[in-house]
Amino acid sequence: MKATGKMIIIGLFIVISFYTMAAAVTTGAIEGLISNKQTGELIPKAKITLVFSKSASVQHIFYSDDKGHFYKGGMTPGAYKIT
């Protein structure tokens, strides 16, 4: 193999390595059940809003499922206010 071919392969390896390291970002998740505080009954289709404590512009809005369960992944790690 010529030197140029070896350099291209080495260059691709370095680019792929950096891309892989950049993609390995730490994320968080939240999971739980929404229930009535007085009766304990699960609440289906409840609207859930999470606001990141360091920036109010970072919000996640989603809904519980038919059984009151919710899950949200891919979140920036940190403290959130949940409503």
N, C-alpha and C positions, 0 to 999 in steps of 0.2 A: 504494500500500500504506500502510496506517495505521501510525503510530508503534509501536503495540502489536505488530503483525505483524512489523515490522523487528526489534524487541527480542527477540521469540521466536526468530527465525532467527539473530540474533547470539548469543543465549544457547545455542542448540543447537550452533552452530559452536564456541563456546568449550568446551562440555562434551565434544564429540567430539574436539577437539584435545587436551584434557587426558587423555582416555581413551587416545588413540593413543600419547601420550608415555609414559604409565604402562605400557602393554603392551610397550613397546620395552625390555625388561629384558635385560641381557646374561646369557647362559647358556653353559655349556661342554658338552663331550661327550668321551667316551673311546671308542676303537675299537681292536681288536687281534685277535690269534690266541692261543689257549691251546695250548701244545705241551708234550710230554714233554721235559724238559731233556736227558736222556741220549740218547734216540732221535730227537728232533725230530718225532715223530709227533704230528699234531694231535689234540686231545682234544675229542670232541663232548659236548654236554650238561654241560659243567663248570660248577659253581656259582661265581659271582663275587660277592664282597662288597666294596663300597667304603665306607669310613668317612671322613667329612670330618674333617680334622685340627683344625678349630676347635670342633667339637661332635660328640662320639661319638653323639649322638642322631640325627644326620643320616646315614642309611645307605641304600645302594641295593643290592638283591640281585637278581640276574638270572642267566641261563644262556647259555652259548655255544650256537650252532646245531649242526646235524649235521656241519658242517665245522670246528668249533672257533673260528669267528668270533664276535665279540661287538661290540655297539654300544650305548651308553647316552647319550642326549641330554637336554637340559633340566636339566643339573646346575648347581649353584651353583659359580662359578669358585673355584679354590683347590687346595690340596694334599689328596690322599686316600691312605689306606692301602688297598692292594688285596690280597685273599686269595682 
